[in-house]
């Protein structure tokens, strides 16, 4: 039996065809990102030899990976890849596959891998540490000088899908930082969804990080990429169907569709397929999609979102899932984890087995947590639209369904309670009421110290959440009593805070909402 066959039998590698060019990015998209990525690969002075490209589900990580494979194969620098797919792979397959492919790439590497496989006590095929050390790290270190001119590149795509439920999943993650000890000219590119256990193994490590932005964080480059992506596929529709006007759709329609997409390429792809299948009703469907955006139901898209949630919560989510997601999805401005704790005090009992922080970290595929400010927000409106639609969020028996009205009610009652506890006369302890706000010394720091962010949010947005409570719940006695207490005892203190925050213009709007909301309630006498 020759070396190739022996390695094939012993390593049992995974084969993913690398000739699927249709999976690559279009020539008109991701140019800036791919340029930055290849610049790092070509930088021989870089301190790190590991790059982590992260992004929410559906942002095009795999398409970028395929584009990289295609380019590096032309340069004869691509030494091996592993495209992980959920339920298809166990953790040990990753390094076994890379070991086999780098052996096929270079005869000297093959000799080292073959020696490690056939000599000594052999390789334990479920021992991830041993596989990495003997079949990957060992050969690359041994051939350091010989391979230095080749500037090899390795790729792992969809890391989070490589056997996450297996007992040796964490062991696999722990081997990844060990790549940093390998020669600088052996570079590893990893793509994955945002996931806390992956982020932890790279924490404080000297690696290159790149992130695909979505939602409100999307940059102009990504927006331009989406427009080009949409324009390309509409041009393909016109090419295949000569009955379509050459001026369809107009730039305004494409721009509006891109505005809904906001970096979520999977949603764009599914919307385009639906429009293409609509044949004679394409223009009507495009108008419907542009009017409804991500609130519209696409069955395949809902299945995709459900899969992303199931990866974050393989078993049923904790009871606090709905309350937490409800606040994050409906908040009018990003809140910190500490703020969330204030709004969730009684819904997150101290005896709970799952902490607020852990719940947020498990939600990382669909929410973002800013490292500096600690603010938390949903990555894309599409997630909230799905989770709060009882007609769509049904695939797991409604396990993930969040009641929109109930979530607004929770935010409303929490806001009133926070104001009840925090508002007081002269909240900033000002020495004189004759001075304007702009004459207050060190005003910004003083306000930040005396008006915590959760109280500032409650003062500005309680009326927004009050509007979200459905009409049938407007006789809710608990809300009525809290509103009565607020109007009777805290109204002037609230106006003072709004003035200090330079948000006085919201006062009249908020009170009009309260008046409208109270029209169906029992009369309230303000003392």
C-alpha positions in Angstrom: 0.0 0.0 0.0 1.5 3.4 -1.0 1.8 6.4 1.2 -1.2 8.2 -0.2 -3.5 5.3 0.3 -2.2 4.7 3.8 -2.8 8.3 4.8 -6.3 8.2 3.3 -7.2 5.0 5.2 -5.7 6.1 8.5 -6.8 9.8 8.6 -10.2 9.4 6.9 -10.3 13.1 5.8 -13.4 15.1 4.9 -13.5 16.1 1.3 -15.3 19.3 0.3 -14.9 20.1 -3.4 -13.1 23.4 -4.0 -14.3 24.0 -7.6 -17.7 25.4 -6.7 -16.9 28.9 -8.1 -20.6 29.9 -7.8 -20.1 29.9 -4.1 -17.4 32.6 -4.3 -18.1 36.3 -3.9 -19.0 38.2 -7.0 -16.2 40.2 -8.6 -18.0 43.4 -7.6 -18.5 42.5 -3.9 -16.2 42.2 -0.9 -13.3 43.8 -2.7 -12.2 45.9 0.2 -12.4 43.1 2.7 -10.6 40.6 0.5 -8.0 43.2 -0.2 -7.4 43.7 3.5 -7.3 39.9 4.1 -4.8 39.2 1.3 -2.7 42.1 2.5 -2.4 40.4 5.9 -1.6 37.1 4.2 1.2 38.8 2.2 2.6 40.7 5.2 5.8 38.8 6.3 6.3 41.2 9.2 2.9 40.5 10.9 3.3 39.5 14.5 0.4 37.0 14.3 -0.2 34.1 12.0 -3.8 33.6 12.9 -6.8 35.6 11.5 -10.3 35.3 12.9 -13.1 36.4 10.6 -16.3 36.6 12.6 -19.9 37.5 11.6 -23.5 36.8 12.3 -25.2 33.9 10.5 -25.9 34.8 6.9 -23.3 37.5 6.4 -21.3 35.6 3.7 -18.4 34.2 5.6 -18.3 31.0 3.5 -18.5 32.9 0.2 -15.5 34.9 1.4 -13.7 31.6 2.3 -14.4 30.1 -1.1 -13.0 33.3 -2.8 -9.9 33.0 -0.7 -9.4 29.4 -1.6 -9.9 30.2 -5.3 -7.2 32.9 -5.3 -4.7 31.1 -3.2 -4.9 27.9 -5.3 -3.8 30.0 -8.3 -0.8 31.1 -6.3 -0.1 27.6 -5.2 0.0 28.7 -1.6 -3.1 27.0 -0.3 -2.0 24.1 1.9 -5.3 22.9 3.2 -8.9 23.7 4.2 -11.7 22.4 6.3 -15.3 23.4 5.7 -17.3 22.4 8.8 -21.0 21.6 8.6 -23.2 21.0 11.5 -24.1 17.4 12.4 -21.5 16.1 9.8 -18.3 16.4 11.7 -16.7 15.5 14.9 -13.9 17.7 16.4 -11.0 15.3 15.6 -11.9 15.4 11.9 -10.7 19.0 11.6 -7.0 18.4 12.2 -7.0 15.0 10.6 -8.4 16.5 7.4 -5.9 19.4 7.5 -3.0 17.0 8.1 -4.0 14.9 5.1 -4.5 17.9 2.8 -1.2 19.5 3.7 0.5 16.2 3.1 -1.0 16.1 -0.4 0.1 19.7 -0.9 3.9 19.1 -0.3 5.9 15.9 -0.6 8.1 16.8 2.4 5.1 17.4 4.6 3.7 14.0 3.4 6.9 12.3 4.6 6.6 13.8 8.0 2.9 13.0 8.4 3.4 9.5 7.1 6.2 8.9 9.6 4.0 10.2 12.5 1.1 7.9 11.4 3.1 4.7 10.9 5.9 4.9 13.5 5.9 4.6 17.2 2.6 3.9 19.1 0.5 5.4 16.3 -2.2 8.1 16.5 -5.3 7.9 18.7 -7.9 9.2 16.3 -10.1 10.9 19.0 -7.2 12.5 20.8 -7.4 16.1 19.4 -4.3 17.3 21.2 -2.2 14.4 19.9 -3.5 14.8 16.3 -2.6 18.5 16.3 0.8 18.1 17.8 2.0 15.1 15.8 0.3 15.5 12.5 0.1 19.3 12.1 2.4 21.2 14.4 5.2 18.7 14.4 5.6 18.5 10.6 5.3 22.3 10.1 7.9 23.0 12.8 10.3 20.3 11.5 10.1 21.8 7.9 10.3 25.4 9.0 13.3 26.4 6.9 12.3 24.4 3.9 8.7 25.9 3.8 9.5 29.5 4.6 9.5 30.6 1.0 6.1 29.0 0.3 4.1 31.2 2.7 1.5 28.6 3.3 -2.1 29.4 4.1 -4.6 27.1 5.9 -8.4 27.7 6.3 -11.1 26.6 8.7 -14.6 27.7 7.8 -17.6 27.5 10.0 -15.6 26.5 13.1 -18.7 26.7 15.4 -20.3 23.8 13.4 -17.4 21.3 14.0 -18.9 18.9 16.6 -20.0 21.4 19.2 -21.9 18.8 21.1 -18.9 16.4 21.5 -17.0 16.1 24.7 -13.7 17.0 22.9 -15.1 20.3 21.4 -13.4 22.4 24.1 -10.2 20.5 23.5 -10.4 21.4 19.8 -10.8 25.1 20.7 -7.8 24.9 23.0 -5.6 23.8 20.2 -6.3 26.8 18.1 -4.2 29.3 20.0 -1.3 26.8 19.8 -1.1 27.7 16.1 0.5 30.9 17.3 3.7 28.9 18.2 4.1 27.7 14.6 6.3 29.4 12.0 5.1 32.9 11.0 4.9 31.9 7.4 2.2 29.3 8.1 -0.9 31.4 8.4 -4.3 30.1 9.5 -7.6 31.8 8.6 -10.6 30.9 10.8 -14.2 31.9 10.0 -17.0 31.5 12.5 -20.2 33.0 13.9 -19.9 35.1 17.1 -19.7 32.6 19.9 -18.5 33.1 23.5 -16.4 29.9 23.8 -14.6 30.7 20.6 -14.0 34.3 21.6 -12.7 33.1 25.0 -9.9 31.0 23.5 -8.7 34.0 21.5 -9.1 36.4 24.4 -5.8 38.4 25.0 -4.2 36.5 22.2 -2.2 38.3 19.5 -4.4 37.4 16.6 -5.7 39.5 13.6 -9.5 40.1 13.9 -11.9 41.0 11.2 -15.7 41.3 11.6 -18.6 41.3 9.2 -21.0 44.0 10.3 -24.8 43.9 10.0 -27.8 45.9 11.0 -27.3 49.4 12.2 -23.5 48.8 12.4 -23.2 48.1 8.7 -20.6 50.2 6.9 -20.8 51.9 3.6 -18.6 49.3 1.9 -20.9 46.5 2.9 -24.0 48.5 1.8 -22.3 49.0 -1.6 -21.5 45.3 -1.7 -25.2 44.5 -1.1 -26.3 46.9 -3.8 -23.9 45.3 -6.3 -25.0 41.9 -5.3 -28.7 42.8 -5.9 -28.0 44.6 -9.1 -26.1 41.6 -10.5 -28.9 39.1 -9.8 -31.6 41.5 -11.2 -29.4 41.7 -14.3 -29.4 37.9 -14.5 -33.2 37.9 -14.3 -33.4 40.3 -17.2 -30.9 38.3 -19.2 -32.9 35.1 -18.7 -36.3 36.7 -19.3 -36.3 39.2 -22.2 -39.8 40.3 -21.3 -38.5 42.2 -18.3 -37.8 45.9 -18.9 -34.1 46.8 -19.0 -34.9 49.6 -16.6 -36.4 47.3 -13.9 -35.9 47.6 -11.0 -35.0 51.2 -10.6 -32.2 52.4 -8.3 -34.6 53.5 -5.6 -36.1 50.0 -5.3 -32.6 48.4 -5.2 -31.5 50.9 -2.6 -34.6 50.2 -0.4 -34.0 46.5 -0.6 -30.4 46.9 0.3 -31.6 49.0 3.3 -33.6 46.0 4.6 -30.7 43.7 3.9 -28.1 45.6 5.9 -25.3 43.1 5.4 -27.6 40.0 5.8 -26.8 38.3 2.5 -28.8 35.2 3.2 -32.0 37.3 3.5 -31.1 39.1 0.3 -30.5 35.8 -1.5 -33.9 34.3 -0.3 -35.7 37.5 -1.3 -34.2 37.4 -4.7 -35.1 33.8 -5.3 -38.7 34.5 -4.3 -38.8 37.4 -6.7 -37.4 35.3 -9.5 -39.9 32.5 -8.9 -42.8 35.0 -9.0 -42.4 35.3 -12.8 -45.2 37.7 -14.0 -45.7 39.1 -10.4 -42.1 40.1 -9.8 -42.6 43.8 -9.7 -45.6 43.4 -7.3 -43.6 41.0 -5.0 -40.6 43.4 -5.0 -42.9 46.2 -3.9 -44.4 44.0 -1.2 -40.9 43.0 0.1 -39.7 46.6 0.1 -42.8 47.7 2.1 -42.7 44.8 4.6 -38.9 44.2 4.8 -37.8 41.6 7.3 -41.3 41.3 8.8 -42.3 39.2 5.7 -42.4 35.4 6.1 -40.0 33.4 3.9 -40.1 29.8 5.0 -36.5 28.9 4.1 -35.3 32.1 5.9 -37.3 31.2 9.1 -35.7 27.7 9.0 -32.3 29.3 8.8 -32.9 31.5 11.8 -34.3 28.6 13.8 -31.1 26.6 13.1 -29.0 29.5 14.3 -31.0 29.7 17.5 -30.8 25.9 18.0 -27.1 26.1 17.8 -27.0 28.7 20.6 -29.6 26.7 22.6 -29.4 23.0 21.7 -31.9 22.2 24.5 -34.9 24.5 25.4 -33.7 28.0 26.2 -33.9 29.1 29.9 -37.0 30.7 31.2 -35.4 34.2 31.1 -34.7 33.9 27.4 -37.9 35.7 26.3 -37.6 38.5 28.8 -33.9 39.1 27.9 -34.4 39.0 24.1 -37.6 41.1 24.4 -35.7 44.0 26.1 -32.7 43.8 23.7 -34.9 43.6 20.6 -37.3 46.4 21.6 -34.9 48.8 23.3 -34.8 52.2 21.6 -31.1 52.6 22.2 -28.4 50.1 23.2 -28.4 49.1 26.9 -25.5 47.7 28.9 -25.7 44.3 30.6 -25.9 46.2 33.9 -28.9 48.1 32.5 -30.5 44.8 31.5 -30.1 43.6 35.0 -32.0 46.7 36.3 -34.9 46.0 33.9 -34.9 42.3 34.6 -34.5 42.3 38.4 -37.4 40.0 39.3 -37.4 38.1 36.1 -33.8 36.9 36.7 -33.9 35.4 40.2 -30.7 35.0 42.0 -31.3 31.3 42.3 -31.4 30.9 38.5 -28.9 28.4 37.2 -28.3 30.6 34.2 -27.0 34.1 34.7 -27.8 37.2 32.7 -24.3 37.3 31.4 -24.3 33.7 30.3 -27.6 34.1 28.6 -26.3 37.1 26.7 -23.1 35.3 25.8 -25.1 32.4 24.4 -27.0 34.8 22.3 -23.9 36.2 20.7 -24.8 34.9 17.2 -27.7 37.2 17.1 -26.7 40.0 19.5 -23.5 42.1 19.9 -21.8 43.2 23.1 -19.5 46.1 22.7 -16.2 45.4 24.5 -15.6 49.0 25.6 -19.0 50.3 26.5 -20.7 46.9 27.3 -23.8 47.9 25.3 -25.9 45.1 24.0 -28.0 45.2 20.9 -29.6 42.8 18.3 -27.4 42.3 15.3 -30.2 42.6 12.8 -33.8 43.6 12.9 -34.7 40.3 11.1 -34.1 38.4 14.3 -36.5 40.4 16.3 -39.1 40.4 13.6 -38.9 36.6 13.5 -38.8 36.0 17.3 -41.9 38.2 17.9 -44.1 36.9 15.1 -46.4 34.1 16.4 -47.2 33.2 12.8 -43.5 32.6 12.0 -41.7 31.5 15.1 -43.4 28.1 15.3 -40.8 25.7 14.0 -39.8 24.4 17.5 -43.3 24.5 18.9 -42.9 28.2 19.7 -40.0 27.6 22.0 -38.3 30.8 21.0 -41.4 32.9 20.6 -41.3 36.3 22.4 -44.6 38.1 23.1 -44.1 41.6 21.7 -46.9 43.2 23.8 -45.7 41.4 27.0 -42.2 42.5 26.3 -43.3 46.1 26.0 -45.4 45.8 29.1 -42.3 44.5 31.0 -40.3 47.5 29.8 -43.0 49.9 30.7 -43.5 48.6 34.3 -39.7 48.3 34.8 -39.3 51.9 33.6 -41.9 53.2 36.0 -40.3 51.3 38.9 -36.9 52.5 38.0 -38.1 56.1 37.9 -40.0 55.6 41.2 -36.8 54.5 42.9 -34.4 56.9 41.2 -36.1 60.2 40.6 -35.8 62.8 43.3 -35.7 66.6 43.9 -32.5 68.2 42.6 -31.1 64.9 41.5 -27.7 66.3 40.7 -27.4 68.4 43.9 -27.1 71.7 42.1 -26.3 74.6 44.4 -28.4 77.1 42.5 -31.5 77.0 40.4 -30.7 80.3 38.8 -27.9 78.9 36.6 -28.6 77.4 33.2 -27.7 73.8 32.5 -24.8 75.0 30.3 -23.3 76.9 33.3 -23.0 73.8 35.4 -19.4 72.9 36.1 -18.3 69.5 34.7 -21.8 69.0 33.6 -21.4 65.8 31.6 -19.6 63.9 34.3 -22.0 65.1 37.0 -25.0 64.0 35.0 -23.4 60.6 34.3 -22.7 60.2 38.0 -26.1 61.2 39.3 -28.4 59.9 36.5 -27.4 56.3 35.8 -27.9 55.1 32.2 -30.9 52.8 33.1 -32.7 55.7 34.7 -31.9 58.0 31.8 -33.3 55.4 29.4 -36.5 54.9 31.5 -37.1 58.7 31.6 -36.8 59.0 27.8 -38.6 55.9 26.6 -41.3 54.7 29.0 -43.9 56.2 26.6 -42.4 54.3 23.6 -43.0 51.0 25.4 -46.4 52.1 26.7 -47.4 52.5 23.1 -46.4 48.9 22.4 -49.0 47.4 24.9 -51.9 46.2 22.8 -55.3 47.8 23.3 -56.8 44.8 25.1 -54.3 45.2 27.9 -54.8 48.9 28.5 -57.0 48.2 31.6 -54.0 46.5 33.2 -54.3 47.7 36.9 -50.6 47.3 37.6 -49.7 49.6 34.8 -52.5 52.1 35.7 -51.3 52.2 39.3 -47.7 52.8 38.3 -48.7 55.5 35.9 -50.8 57.2 38.6 -47.9 57.1 41.0 -45.6 58.6 38.4 -48.0 61.4 37.5 -48.8 62.2 41.1 -45.4 62.1 42.7 -42.6 62.1 40.1 -43.7 64.3 37.2 -41.6 67.4 38.1 -38.5 65.3 38.9 -38.9 63.6 35.6 -39.0 67.0 33.8 -35.9 68.0 35.6 -34.0 64.9 34.4 -35.2 65.4 30.8 -33.9 69.0 30.9 -30.5 67.9 32.2 -30.3 65.3 29.4 -31.4 67.9 26.8 -34.4 65.7 26.0 -37.2 68.1 27.1 -38.8 67.8 23.7 -39.9 64.3 24.5 -42.0 65.4 27.5 -45.0 66.6 25.6 -45.0 63.6 23.3 -44.8 61.2 26.2 -47.6 62.9 28.1 -49.8 62.8 25.0 -49.2 59.1 24.7 -50.2 58.7 28.3 -53.4 60.7 27.8 -54.3 58.6 24.7 -53.5 55.4 26.5 -55.6 56.3 29.5 -58.7 57.2 27.5 -59.9 53.6 27.9 -58.8 53.3 31.5 -60.5 54.3 34.8 -60.3 58.1 35.5 -57.1 59.1 37.2 -57.1 62.0 39.6 -53.8 63.8 39.8 -53.3 65.4 43.2 
